[in-house]
C-alpha cells in the first residue's frame, strides 16, 4: 500500500472506498458496499464490517499505524514505544517501569516533543498544500535569447495549446502555426522532443523530421534557430540542440 499517497482522513479511518468497496489499508480484506453480512444473528453493513475487521484483526487503526515501517511513520524506537504505552492510558510513573526511559521527567519531555512534532506536522502539511496551489511554470530552454512573460507557461496552458494544435495527438501533424509568441514557444518546445542533445543533424535530416510535423518546415527550422532552440554551422550544413 502506498500510504504516502493517502489523505490523513483515509489513514485515520484505516480504509478507503473505491468501486462500491471498502478496502482495509493494512491487509487485503474488502467488503462490498451493496452487501449485508450476517454476524451472530445480526446483519452488518459493509462499513460496520470493515470497522469490526480492524478491531478484530488489527486491534485498532492506531495499532496498525504504529506498527508501520519507520519510513512511513518517521518515528524513533523510543517514540513508538512510548506512544504505544500512552495509548494504554498508563500514568507516567508506571510507564517508567515498562520502557527504557529512566525517569518521569524523561517521559514528560518525550510527551512534549511528540506534541511539538504534531504541531510542526500540521504546519508542514499546510505549507505543502499551499505550495501545491502555487502555479508552477514550465522550465525555460537554455538557449532562450530574451526571457520575458512569453516564457511564463503553466502546465495547464501547455496542455491546452498542444491539444489545440496537435489535433491527432503529439505524434501527429499540426495544420497551422500560431502567431502568438507564447503558443509558438510551446509548440517549438514540443517539436524539440524529436531531437537528441549532443547529436549533429544534416539539414536534410532536420527537414525529414520537421516535414511530417508541419508543411512549412522551413519556417519551423528558422524559428528553432531564432528562438535559441538549435544552433547551426555558418554554411547551414549541420544543426544541433543548443545546450548553453
Secondary structure as UniProt FT lines:
FT   HELIX           3..5
FT   HELIX           8..13
FT   STRAND          15..18
FT   TURN            19..20
FT   STRAND          21..24
FT   STRAND          30..32
FT   TURN            33..34
FT   STRAND          36..39
FT   TURN            40..41
FT   STRAND          42..45
FT   HELIX           46..53
FT   HELIX           54..58
FT   HELIX           61..66
FT   HELIX           70..73
FT   HELIX           77..86
FT   TURN            87..89
FT   HELIX           92..95
FT   HELIX           96..98
FT   HELIX           104..133
FT   TURN            142..143
FT   HELIX           149..151
FT   HELIX           155..165
FT   TURN            167..168
FT   TURN            170..171
FT   HELIX           181..191
FT   HELIX           192..194
FT   TURN            197..198
FT   STRAND          200..202
FT   HELIX           203..211
FT   TURN            212..213
FT   HELIX           217..226
FT   TURN            227..228
FT   STRAND          230..232
FT   TURN            234..235
FT   STRAND          238..241
//
